Amino acid sequence: MKQNEKEVIINEVRQVMERSAIVVATHYRGLTVSQMGALRKRMHDSGCQYRVVKNTLAKRAATGTAFENLSGLLSGPTGLAFSVDPVAPAKVLAGFVKDFPTLEIRGAVMNGQVLDDKSVIKLATMPSREVLIAKLLGTMNGPIQNFVGVLAAVPAGLVRVLDQIRKSREAAA
């Protein structure tokens, strides 16, 4: 590979890393071409990117980014999963490993910290960012709804009392 081709790959990988919240390193030895295609499709459908990069080029691309610690995970045939959502690639890879156990999750780097393979699997069980935000908003909205219900109960009770008074006067007349 020529030097200018290497520089293009390094720059492409660095740009993807700079946009990502997590980079997951995998060992893909033993997967067939069709299985790799299926993995890439699953990743793409989840908003992630999966790329096979030479380890030396990946190390050079990670230099100067939040993923400099990635170099410890780069050995052997390595595939890298990138995503803005830190949970999405972990979920896809954990599901793929169940179907094709030859894929091995080596670890990940997120927020400058190295995660081992067990931590990546734990990350896969977490709800997505959107679900967590929805739960937070539901929790924040609950007390407000209860307060509005209490405030609405006072006038509703008054209306029911007045209605009972009206009915009793009509019955008396």
C-alpha positions in Angstrom: 0.0 0.0 0.0 1.4 3.4 -1.0 2.0 6.1 1.6 -0.7 8.4 0.2 -3.3 5.6 0.4 -2.3 5.0 4.0 -2.7 8.7 4.8 -6.2 8.7 3.2 -7.3 5.8 5.3 -5.8 7.3 8.5 -7.6 10.6 7.9 -10.9 8.8 7.2 -10.7 6.7 10.3 -9.7 9.7 12.4 -12.7 11.7 11.1 -15.0 8.8 12.0 -13.4 8.5 15.5 -13.8 12.3 16.1 -17.6 12.0 15.5 -18.0 8.8 17.6 -18.7 8.4 21.3 -17.4 4.8 21.4 -15.1 2.6 19.4 -15.4 -1.2 19.9 -12.6 -3.5 18.8 -13.5 -7.0 17.6 -11.5 -10.0 16.5 -13.2 -11.3 13.3 -11.1 -14.3 12.4 -13.4 -17.2 11.4 -16.2 -15.2 9.9 -17.1 -15.7 6.3 -17.6 -12.9 3.8 -21.4 -13.3 3.9 -21.3 -13.1 7.8 -19.1 -10.0 7.6 -21.7 -8.5 5.2 -24.5 -9.4 7.6 -22.6 -7.7 10.5 -22.0 -4.6 8.5 -25.7 -4.5 7.5 -26.8 -4.8 11.1 -24.4 -2.1 12.1 -25.5 0.2 9.4 -29.2 -0.4 10.3 -28.4 0.6 13.9 -26.6 3.8 12.8 -23.2 2.4 13.4 -20.2 1.8 11.2 -18.0 -1.3 11.1 -14.6 -1.2 9.4 -11.6 -3.4 9.1 -8.4 -1.4 9.4 -4.8 -2.5 9.7 -3.8 -2.2 13.3 -0.8 0.2 12.6 -3.1 2.5 10.7 -5.8 2.4 13.4 -3.1 3.3 16.0 -1.9 6.2 14.0 -5.5 7.4 13.4 -6.3 7.2 17.2 -3.3 9.3 18.0 -4.4 12.7 19.3 -8.1 11.7 19.7 -10.0 10.5 22.7 -9.3 6.9 21.6 -5.6 6.9 22.0 -6.0 4.0 24.6 -7.3 1.8 21.8 -3.8 0.6 20.9 -3.9 -2.0 23.6 -6.9 -3.7 21.9 -5.4 -3.8 18.5 -3.8 -7.1 17.7 -4.6 -9.8 15.1 -7.4 -9.3 12.6 -9.3 -6.4 14.1 -12.6 -4.8 13.1 -13.7 -1.5 14.6 -17.2 -0.5 15.3 -17.9 3.3 15.6 -21.0 5.0 16.8 -22.4 8.3 18.2 -24.7 6.2 20.4 -22.5 4.3 22.9 -25.0 1.5 23.4 -25.9 0.7 19.8 -22.7 -1.0 18.6 -22.5 -3.0 21.9 -26.1 -4.3 21.3 -25.5 -5.2 17.7 -22.2 -7.0 18.5 -23.6 -8.8 21.5 -26.5 -10.0 19.4 -24.2 -11.0 16.5 -21.9 -12.9 18.9 -24.9 -15.0 20.0 -25.5 -16.0 16.3 -21.9 -16.3 15.3 -19.6 -17.1 18.3 -16.5 -16.9 16.1 -16.7 -13.1 16.4 -14.9 -12.0 19.6 -15.4 -8.6 21.3 -12.0 -7.5 22.4 -13.0 -4.3 24.3 -13.9 -0.7 23.7 -12.8 2.8 24.4 -15.5 5.3 25.6 -14.8 8.7 27.1 -11.1 8.0 27.1 -11.5 4.9 29.2 -10.8 1.3 28.1 -13.7 -1.2 28.6 -13.1 -4.9 28.6 -15.3 -7.3 26.7 -17.5 -8.0 29.8 -18.2 -4.3 30.2 -19.2 -4.0 26.5 -21.7 -6.9 27.0 -23.0 -5.1 30.1 -23.3 -1.9 28.0 -25.4 -3.9 25.5 -28.0 -4.6 28.2 -28.6 -0.9 28.9 -31.5 0.9 27.3 -30.7 3.3 24.5 -30.3 7.0 25.0 -33.8 7.7 23.7 -35.4 5.3 26.1 -33.4 6.7 29.1 -34.5 10.2 28.1 -38.1 9.1 27.9 -37.9 7.5 31.3 -36.4 10.6 32.8 -39.1 12.8 31.2 -41.8 10.4 32.5 -40.3 10.6 36.0 -40.2 14.4 35.9 -43.7 14.6 34.4 -45.4 12.4 37.1 -45.4 14.8 40.0 -46.7 17.6 37.8 -49.6 15.4 36.5 -50.5 14.5 40.1 -50.4 18.2 41.2 -52.7 19.1 38.3 -55.0 16.3 39.3 -55.2 17.6 42.8 -55.9 21.1 41.7 -58.6 19.9 39.3 -60.3 17.8 42.0 -61.2 20.8 44.2 -63.5 22.5 41.6 -64.8 19.1 40.5 -65.8 18.4 44.1 -67.5 21.7 44.4 -69.5 21.1 41.2 -70.6 17.7 42.6 -71.7 19.2 45.9 -73.7 22.0 44.1 -75.3 19.3 41.8 -76.4 17.4 44.9 -77.8 20.5 46.5 -79.7 21.2 43.3 -81.1 17.7 43.1 -82.2 17.7 46.8 -84.0 21.1 46.3 -85.7 19.7 43.1 -86.8 16.6 45.0 -88.1 18.8 47.9 -90.1 21.0 45.5 
